[in-house]
């Protein structure tokens, strides 16, 4: 259902508020470069520190600006099931095409708790839903059996997998229902996950070089494996640079250096260290993103 280069878009700020013009410009920059979907209010969009009003506003702006040109997959996950239901219902009302729901963080639910959480959101919200597993950020890792069970629920249509476990990805593709999509959640593994049967990637790197990610996906699905592999290799250093500090600090700094947004974060996220900023700038220059 969802495939290709999907950008986990940042949320730009100006003087502590959402920079709506910059956000709209970023959306158009992505679509014009060929991305096949946009995820507002994911981890990269600083969802954990947005107020509820800001969260809803970001999704509203994104849906309106995209104007059905590509799918909008709204981040609506929470460590509270009731809050996840409320945010997911808003995404549907706003006109989003799907919702992306991170595993509940900090409270470390059991596998049974994970299943019941997602089943409750699915029962309450009639919108396509994509699971999001990123144990390095949340402290909980969704097991293969849990994913398989959840894939049997009609509105749960896929998973963004960022555990780094390619064997797990293979089991997910083999054992979930037909049409259930596996999306890479780790840019360094985009091509390996495609090789395992993935349908695309929700990418941080695409914020900076969307055309490259779109070209990789286009080559892969056209059967030009060598071209996809070459782009994968070309992007290795850029992928590394996007994670030299906690995401989304590097990607927002990169976009600021490119003149697309203000270098502004919501605390406790903060500006990048001087040494890492210089390293990032050198990488951006190597890729032609800055002069």
C-alpha positions in Angstrom: 0.0 0.0 0.0 2.8 2.4 0.9 6.1 2.3 -0.9 9.1 4.2 -2.2 11.0 7.2 -0.7 8.9 8.5 2.2 10.4 11.5 4.1 10.1 11.7 7.9 9.9 15.5 7.6 11.3 17.9 10.2 9.2 20.5 12.0 10.8 24.0 11.5 10.4 26.6 14.3 10.8 30.4 14.4 11.0 32.1 17.7 9.4 29.1 19.5 6.5 28.7 17.1 5.9 26.5 14.0 7.4 28.2 11.0 4.5 27.6 8.7 6.0 29.1 5.6 9.3 27.2 6.0 7.3 24.0 6.5 5.2 24.5 3.4 8.4 25.2 1.4 10.0 22.0 2.7 6.9 20.0 1.7 7.1 21.3 -1.8 10.8 20.8 -2.0 10.2 17.1 -1.2 7.4 16.6 -3.6 9.2 18.3 -6.4 12.2 16.1 -5.8 10.1 13.0 -6.3 9.3 11.6 -2.8 6.4 9.3 -2.7 5.1 10.2 0.8 5.5 12.5 3.8 5.4 11.7 7.5 4.7 14.7 9.7 5.1 14.5 13.5 7.3 11.5 13.5 10.4 11.3 15.7 12.2 13.5 13.2 9.4 16.0 13.5 10.0 16.3 17.3 6.7 14.8 18.1 7.7 14.1 21.7 8.0 17.8 22.5 5.2 19.3 20.4 2.1 20.4 22.3 -1.1 18.7 21.3 -2.2 21.9 19.5 1.1 22.1 17.6 0.9 18.4 16.7 -2.5 18.8 15.2 -1.5 22.1 13.4 1.5 20.4 11.8 -0.7 17.6 10.5 -3.3 20.1 9.3 -0.7 22.2 7.4 0.9 19.1 5.8 -2.4 17.6 4.6 -3.5 21.0 3.1 -0.1 21.8 1.5 0.4 18.3 0.0 -3.1 18.5 -1.5 -3.3 14.7 -2.3 -0.1 14.9 -4.5 1.5 12.1 -2.3 0.2 10.2 0.7 0.5 11.8 4.1 1.2 9.4 6.9 0.7 11.3 10.2 2.7 10.4 13.2 0.1 9.7 16.0 1.8 7.4 18.4 2.1 7.9 22.2 3.0 6.1 25.3 -0.7 6.6 26.3 -3.2 4.5 24.4 -6.0 7.0 24.9 -3.7 9.8 23.6 -2.8 7.7 20.6 -6.4 7.2 19.8 -7.2 10.9 20.1 -4.2 11.9 17.8 -5.1 9.2 15.3 -8.7 10.3 15.2 -7.5 13.8 14.5 -5.3 12.6 11.6 -8.3 10.9 10.0 -10.4 14.1 10.4 -7.6 16.2 9.0 -7.5 14.0 5.8 -4.3 12.1 6.4 -4.0 8.9 4.3 -2.6 6.8 7.2 -1.2 7.0 10.7 2.2 6.0 11.9 2.2 4.7 15.5 5.4 4.4 17.5 5.5 1.7 20.2 4.7 3.2 23.6 7.9 4.5 25.0 9.3 4.6 28.6 6.6 2.5 30.2 8.1 -0.6 28.4 4.9 -2.7 27.8 5.0 -6.4 27.4 4.3 -8.0 24.0 0.7 -8.6 25.3 0.5 -4.9 26.2 1.8 -3.9 22.8 -0.8 -6.1 21.0 -3.6 -4.7 23.2 -2.4 -1.1 22.6 -2.4 -1.4 18.8 -5.6 -3.4 18.8 -7.4 -0.7 20.8 -6.2 2.0 18.4 -7.3 0.0 15.4 -10.7 -0.7 16.9 -11.2 3.0 17.7 -9.9 4.6 14.5 -10.9 3.6 10.9 -7.7 4.8 9.1 -4.8 2.7 7.7 -2.2 2.3 10.4 1.5 1.6 10.3 3.3 0.2 13.3 6.6 1.8 14.2 9.3 -0.2 16.0 12.4 1.7 17.1 13.7 0.1 20.2 16.8 2.3 20.4 14.5 5.3 21.1 11.6 3.6 23.0 13.1 0.9 25.2 10.8 -1.7 23.8 11.2 -4.1 20.9 8.1 -5.5 19.1 8.5 -9.2 18.5 7.9 -10.9 15.2 5.0 -12.9 16.6 3.3 -9.7 17.8 3.8 -8.1 14.4 2.3 -11.1 12.7 -0.7 -11.1 15.0 -1.3 -7.4 14.4 -1.0 -7.8 10.7 -4.2 -9.8 10.8 -6.1 -6.6 11.8 -7.4 -5.1 8.6 -6.6 -1.4 9.3 -3.0 -2.3 10.3 -1.3 -2.2 6.9 2.4 -2.2 7.6 5.4 -1.6 9.8 8.2 0.9 9.9 11.0 -1.3 11.2 14.1 0.4 12.8 15.5 -2.4 15.0 18.3 -3.1 12.6 17.4 -6.8 12.6 17.4 -8.0 9.0 16.5 -11.6 10.0 13.4 -10.2 11.7 12.5 -8.2 8.6 12.7 -11.4 6.6 10.3 -13.2 8.9 7.9 -10.2 8.8 7.8 -10.3 5.0 7.4 -14.1 4.9 4.8 -14.5 7.6 2.5 -11.5 7.5 -0.5 -11.3 5.3 -0.3 -10.4 1.6 -0.1 -6.6 1.1 1.3 -5.9 4.5 4.2 -3.4 3.8 7.6 -3.4 5.4 9.2 0.1 5.4 12.8 0.7 6.4 13.2 3.0 9.4 17.0 3.1 9.2 18.6 4.8 6.2 21.8 2.7 6.3 19.6 -0.4 5.8 17.2 0.9 3.1 18.6 -1.2 0.4 19.1 -4.4 2.5 15.5 -4.1 3.7 14.4 -3.8 0.1 16.3 -6.9 -0.7 14.5 -8.7 2.1 11.1 -7.8 0.6 10.6 -4.3 1.9 8.4 -1.8 0.0 10.2 1.4 0.8 11.7 3.6 3.5 10.6 6.3 5.9 13.8 8.3 5.6 15.6 11.0 7.6 18.2 11.5 4.9 15.5 12.3 2.4 15.0 15.7 4.1 18.4 16.8 2.7 18.8 14.8 -0.5 15.2 13.7 -1.5 16.1 13.2 -5.1 18.7 10.6 -4.3 16.3 8.6 -2.2 13.7 8.8 -4.9 16.2 7.7 -7.5 17.3 4.7 -5.4 13.7 3.5 -5.0 12.9 4.1 -8.7 16.0 2.1 -9.8 15.1 -0.7 -7.4 11.5 -1.1 -8.5 12.6 -0.8 -12.2 14.9 -3.8 -11.6 18.1 -1.8 -12.0 19.8 -3.3 -9.0 23.2 -2.1 -9.9 22.0 1.6 -10.0 20.2 1.2 -6.7 23.3 -0.3 -5.1 25.4 2.6 -6.5 23.2 5.2 -4.9 23.1 3.2 -1.7 26.9 3.3 -1.6 27.0 7.0 -2.5 24.7 7.8 0.5 26.7 6.0 3.2 28.5 9.1 4.5 25.4 11.2 4.4 23.4 8.6 6.3 26.2 8.5 8.9 26.2 12.3 9.2 22.4 12.4 9.9 23.1 10.5 13.1 26.3 11.9 14.5 24.1 13.4 17.2 20.6 12.6 18.3 18.1 12.8 15.5 16.8 15.4 14.4 19.6 17.6 15.5 21.9 16.9 12.6 19.2 16.9 9.9 17.7 20.2 11.1 21.2 21.7 11.3 21.9 20.5 7.8 18.7 22.2 6.5 19.6 25.4 8.3 23.1 25.3 6.7 21.2 24.9 3.4 19.2 28.0 4.1 15.8 26.2 4.3 14.9 26.6 8.0 16.0 28.3 11.2 18.4 26.3 13.4 15.9 26.0 16.2 14.9 23.1 18.4 12.5 22.4 21.2 14.4 21.7 24.5 15.7 19.3 25.6 17.1 19.1 22.0 19.7 21.7 21.4 22.2 23.0 18.9 25.0 20.7 17.7 28.5 20.7 19.1 31.0 22.8 17.1 33.1 19.8 16.0 30.2 17.8 14.8 28.8 20.9 13.0 32.0 21.3 11.1 32.0 17.6 10.2 28.4 17.9 9.0 29.2 20.9 6.9 32.0 19.1 5.2 29.7 16.2 4.3 27.1 18.6 3.0 29.7 20.3 0.8 30.9 16.9 -0.5 27.3 16.2 -1.6 26.9 19.6 -3.2 24.2 20.6 -0.7 26.1 23.8 0.3 28.8 25.8 -1.4 
